[in-house]
């Protein structure tokens, strides 16, 4: 969602010509990214060196 709304929002902020609005946009983006770190610590899945099938059951898997 942010990949679509971010460029649109920053485009409007930059087009406004107000440097303060652009700075606020960058600060909001930085705060959201800073919240991503603790979210990964609490909700992240240890997935290094594992195949996807070992992490989560495939959507197309059928019960035996």
C-alpha positions in Angstrom: 0.0 0.0 0.0 2.8 2.4 0.8 4.5 1.7 -2.5 1.5 3.2 -4.3 0.4 6.0 -1.9 4.0 7.1 -1.0 5.0 8.5 -4.4 1.6 10.0 -4.9 1.7 11.7 -1.5 5.3 13.0 -1.9 4.5 14.2 -5.4 1.7 16.4 -4.0 3.9 17.6 -1.2 6.8 18.5 -3.5 4.4 20.1 -6.0 3.0 22.3 -3.2 6.4 24.1 -3.0 6.3 24.1 0.8 9.5 22.7 2.2 7.9 22.3 5.7 5.3 19.9 4.3 8.0 17.9 2.5 10.0 17.7 5.8 6.9 16.5 7.7 6.3 13.9 5.0 9.9 12.6 5.5 9.5 12.6 9.3 6.2 10.6 9.0 8.0 8.1 6.6 10.9 7.8 9.0 8.6 7.1 12.0 6.7 4.4 10.1 10.0 2.7 9.1 11.3 3.0 12.7 8.1 1.1 13.9 8.9 -1.6 11.3 12.0 -2.7 13.3 10.2 -3.6 16.6 7.3 -5.1 14.6 9.8 -7.5 12.9 11.3 -8.4 16.3 7.9 -9.3 17.7 6.1 -10.7 14.7 8.9 -11.8 12.4 9.6 -15.4 11.5 13.0 -16.9 11.6 13.4 -18.0 8.0 17.1 -18.0 7.2 18.4 -21.1 5.4 14.9 -22.6 5.2 12.7 -23.3 2.2 9.3 -21.6 1.9 7.6 -24.9 2.4 9.2 -25.3 5.9 8.1 -21.8 6.9 4.4 -21.9 5.8 2.1 -24.5 4.3 1.7 -23.7 0.5 -1.7 -22.3 -0.4 -2.3 -25.1 -2.9 -1.5 -27.9 -0.5 -4.2 -30.5 0.1 -4.9 -32.6 3.1 -3.8 -36.2 2.8 
